[in-house]
C-alpha cells in the first residue's frame, strides 16, 4: 500500500467534493419528499422535522402509479429491444456489404444525428397523426425507433468492423446460414456495445417527457414523467406530492443503471480500442 502524498490527497479530496455536488440534488429530493408542503417552502435544505410518509401514499394513488409504471415499462422495453436489434443488424449488413448505397446511407444516418429534435418535432407529429398512431404506444415506440437508431447504428458500425471475417467464413463452411452466423457468432461478440446501447436508450426513453406529452394525450396512457407533471399547473405546484412521485419514478431506472453500468465502461473501452 503506497503512502499518501500531497497530490494524491488533493485529488481524492477533489473527487469527494465533486461527488457531493452531484449527490446534492438527490439529498434535496429525498428529504423534501417526506416533508409537508409548508416545510418545503420555508426551508428546503433542512432535515425533516417529522417524516410525512403519507406523501408517498397520496402520490401513488393520484398518479395511478402501477398503470403509469406499466406504460413506461412496455414503451421502454419494446423500444429498446427494437432499437438494439434493428441497429446491430443494420450495422452488420452495412459493414459486410460495403456498397456505395450503404456508405451513403451511413452518412445520412450520421447527418441525422446532428438535426435538433425541435426542428422535426411538428412534422413528426403530423406524420404520426396521418398514420393514425396518435394516442398509442405503437406511435411513440416507432418515433423512438426513428430518433434513436442513427446513433445506435453508428456505434455498432465501428464495433462490427473489429470482428474478424475469418470467424464468419469458418462458420459458413461448417454449414451455418447467414442468419445463424449473425445470431450465433456476431451478436455475442457485440454484447458490450449492445448493452451500452440498451442502457443509454433505457435512460433516455424512461425519463423522456416531451415526446410522450405530444403523442399520448389520453390519461390512461400516461407514462411516469407525464403522471408526475400532473402535480404542476399554472396556479399550483404540489411539491409535497411531486417529489415522492419523482422518487418512485427514478428508483427503478437508477437500480437498472447501477446493475448494468459496468457494461457502459466495457462498451466504451472496447469501442475506443476496436473502432
N, C-alpha and C positions, 0 to 999 in steps of 0.2 A: 504494500500500500504506500503510494507516494505521499510525502508530506505536502501540506498546503503551502503554496507560495502566494505572493500578492496578487498576481494576475488571475490565478485560479479562484481565489476568494472573491475578487471583484466580479469575475464572470458569473459565479454562482449566485452572488447577491443580486446581480442584474437580472439573471434568469428568474429568480424568485419574485422580484418586483414586477417583471413583465407578466409572469403568471398571475399575480394578484390583480393586475389591471384587467386581464382577460376574464378572471373569475368574478370580478366585482358585479357585473350585470346579473350573474346567477345568484349572488347574495341578495341583491335588491329584489329579484324575482321571488325567491323562496321566502324571505322574511315578510315581505308585503302580502304574499298570498294568504297568510293566516292572520292578517290584521283587519279590524273593521275599517270602513271607508274613512271615517274621521281621523283615525290614527295615521292612515296612509297619507292623507293630505297635510297633516300637521308635522309629521316627522318620518319621512320615508326611509331614513338611514338607520333609525334606532331599532333595537331588538324588540320584538312584540311584547307588550305588557301582559296580554292574555292571548293565548293561541286560539284563534277562532276557526276551528276545523270545519265548521258548518259552511264556510265559503266553498269548500270542495264539493260538498253535497249539493249545494244550490247550483254551482257551475255544471256539475254532472247532469243534473236534471234539466236545466234551462237550455243547455247546448244539445241535449239529446245525444250525449257523448257516444254511447255504443253505436248509434246509427251513423254519426259523423265519422267515427273511427273506422267503421266498416267501409264507408265510401272512400276514405283516404287510402285504406289498405288495398282495396280492389284496384283503384286507379293506379296506385304506386307500383304494386306488384306486376300487374299486367303490362303497364307502360315500360317498366324497367326490363322485364323479360323480353319484350318485343324489341326494345332498343338494343339490348345486348346481343340477341341472337341475329337480328337482321343486319346489324352493323358489322359484326365479325364475319358473317358470311359474305357480305358485300365487299369488305376489305380484302378477304381472301381471294375472291374472284378477280378483283382489280389487280392484285399483285401477280397472280398466276397467269392471268390473261392480260398481259401488258399491251393492250391495243391503244390506238390513238383515241378512240372513243372513251375508253376507261381513264386515260390520262386527263382528257378534257373534263370528264365528269368529276374526277377528283378535284380539279382546280375549281370547278363550280361549287362543290361542297365546301372547299376551303374559303372561297369568297363569301358563301352564305354565312359563315361563322362570324364575319365582321359586320353583318347587317343588324342594326339595332332592332329589338323586338317592337319598339313603338312605331317604327315605320311600316311594319307589316301587320300590325295589330288589327286595324279595321278591315283590310282586305281578307285577313284570315277569318274573322268573324263572319264576313259576308259569304265566304266560301262554305264555312261550316253550316251557315243558315240555309244556303241554297241546297246543300246535300241533305237537309232535314236532320242534322245531327245536334242541333241546339238542345239544351236541357237533356243531355245524355252523357253517360260515362264514356261511351264509344267515341263521341266527338272530341272530348277532352283528351282521351288517350291517343287518338290519331294526331291531334295537334302537338302533343308532347313528342310523338314519334318523329314528326317532321322537323321540329325545332331542335331536338337533341341528337338526331342521327349524324349530322355532319361532323360534329366534334368527335363522336364515338368512332366513326369510320376513319377519321384522320388518325386517331390514337392507335386503332387496330392496324392500320395500313403500315405504319412504321414497324410494328411488332411482328407482323406476318413475314416481312422481308428477312427477318433474322432466322426463320425456321428453315433448316436445310432441305432443299428439294429432294435430295437423295433418300431421305426417310420416306417421303411420299411415294417415290418411284419404287422403293423396295416393297412397300405395302401393296402397290398396284400389281407388281409382279407376283405377289403372293395371292392375288385374286380379289383384292378389296376393290370395291367400287369407289367412284369419286366422292359420293356422299359418305361412304364408310370411312374413307381416308380423312375427310374433314372432321367427322364426329369422334373417331377413334384415335386419330393421331394429332391433328392440328388443334382442335378445340381444347384438349387437356393442356397442350403447351401454351395456349393463350390464357390460361387461368389467372395469372397475376394481373394482366391488363383487363380481363373480363371482370374480375372482382373490383378493380378500380372504377371501371365504368358503372358497375352496379351501385357501388357506394355513393359516388358523386351524383348520379341521377336520382337515387333514392332521396338523398338530402334535398335536392332541388325540387323534385315533384312533391314530396311530402309537405314542405314548407311554403310552397307557392300559393300566393293569394290572388294575383292579378288575373291570370288566365282562367282559373275556376270561376272567379267573380263575373267574367264576361260570358262564359258558356253555360254555367249551371245557375239558373235562376230559381228553380223550384226548391223550397225549404227541405224537402226530403232527400235532396241530392247534395246538400252542403257538406263540404269537407271540413276538417278541423279548423284551418285558418278562417274559413267563412263563418263557421259557428262561433268562433272566438270574437270575430269582429262585430257580431250582433250586439255586444255589450256597449258599443260605441255608436252614438248618434250625434246629431247637430247640437243638441242641448244637454245631453247626459253622457257621462263616461263612468261606467261602473267598474272602477279599478279593483274593487274587492271581489268581483266575480271574474273579471277578465284575466287577472293574474293566475288564479287557480286553474282556469281553463288553459292558459298558456303552459303551465307546468304539466298538466295532463297531456297536452298535445305534443310537447317536445320530449317527454320522457321516453316513449318508445323509440324514437329515431336516435336519441343520444345513446341508448343501450345498444341499438343496432350498430351505430358508428364505432363505439368503443370495442365491440366484439369483432369488427372487421377492419379496423383502422390499419392493422399491420399489412393488409393486402394493398392498401394505397401506397405505402412506403415501398413494398416489393415491386409493385407495378411501375412506379416512377423510377426506381433504381434500375429495373430491368429495361425499361424503355430508354433510359439515358445511355445504357451500355450497348443495347442492340439496335436502337433506332436508326 
